[in-house]
Amino acid sequence: MTCEACRTIPPVVAEGYTPKGTYEGVAGLNTYITGAQDAAYGLIDIYDIFGLSNQTLQGADLLAARLHAVVLVPDFFHGDKADPAWLPPDTPEKQAALTKFISTRASPTDAVKVLEAAVAVYRERFPRVQAWAATGLCWGGKVAVLASGPNTPFIASGQVHPGRMDAADAQRLTIPHVVLASKDEPAAVVQAYAKTIAANGLGGHVETYSTMWHGWMGARANLEAEESLAEYKRGYNQLADFFEKYFQKVGATVQ
């Protein structure tokens, strides 16, 4: 049996966090790599449009430690990222800047093609990994769900405060999928996801963090406020519980 302490993410650092991983060029992408590189399981953690933020990297470190997995955060934007000052896009200038970035740098469908090609390289780079999973924050969640259909290379996937949610994406799932939504996502679409996931028999979970804003586990996380720090911790523990379940199933099959 796994002790309760081992089933909890390490302590979260609220300010001045120093990431524990390293950077390496893999599959043509500068990639943050954390956790044991000879691990049996691998997780691809796809960031939000604000790129390689400390809050996102700390989340990757937490998942790596808790899951005893190697976790990769590929830089799909090649050093570029959206400016947090563009949100909310309440001026024509902000709206134009955000729209340009998304249209020229952040196509989810293009990112899926890059991701699928990268997985083949990851399998060679990390040959001891028995199974790969993927999760994403906001924009990254859209990439993760689009990569979870027929012929997916992943055993499970997830979205946190999903961006550009579309109920049709849930209908194409072929693997277990978790959704952790904020209060800002469209409730009807979240409910449609929940209904589809409950009915498809694949496994999964949909939950809304009713007091949290879009971005509470990514680059817009506020780790200095008591409630949002607690919900950041709860969210990463919940993600770890979900992926642990399916990694263990693969391990049992291999054994």
C-alpha positions, 0 to 999 in steps of 0.5 A: 500500500502507498503511504498517505504522505507519498500520495500528496504533492510536495509543499508548494512554494508561494513566492520565489520558486526555483524550478527543479528541472533542466532544459533540453532540445527535444524534437525541435522544441526547447523542453523543460524536463523534470523528474527521473529520466529513467522513470516508467511513466511520462507526462506531457504538460502543455502550458497556457499561452503565457508560456514557461511561467514559474507557476506552471513549472512548479506544477510540473515539478509537483506532478513529477515528484508525486507520480514518480514520472518524467514530466516534459513541458515543451515550448511550442511558442519557441520563446514567444508568449502572450503578455498577461497585460493583454488580459482582459482584452478590454481595449482594441489594442489588447484585443488586436495583440491577443488575436494576433498571437493566437492566430499566428503562434497558438493554433491548437491543431498545428500544435497537435501535429507537432505534439504527435511527431514529438511523442515518437522522439520522446519514446526514443529519448526515454525508452524506459517509459511504459506509457505516456499521458498528456495534460494541459492548461487553458490553451494546452488543454485544448491541445491535449483533448484534440490529441486524445481521439482515435490513434492517440499515443496517450493512455489518459489526458486532461484539461485544467481551466480549459480554453476554447471548450467545445462539447464536440471534442469530448465526443471524440475521446478514446481514452480516460479524460479529466477536466478541472474547470474554473467558474469562468468556463461556459457551464453548459459546455462543462456539463456537456463534457461531464455527460459525455464522459459519464456515458462513454465508459472510458473513465474520467472526471469533470469538476468545477472549482467554483471559486477559482478563476480561469488560470488558477493553476497556470501562469495566472495562479496567485500562490500568496492568497490562502484560498487560491494556494489551497485550490492550486494544491488540491488541483495538482493532487487531483491531477496526480490521483487521476494519472496515477490510477491509469499509470498503475493499470499499465504497470499491473498489465506489464508486470 
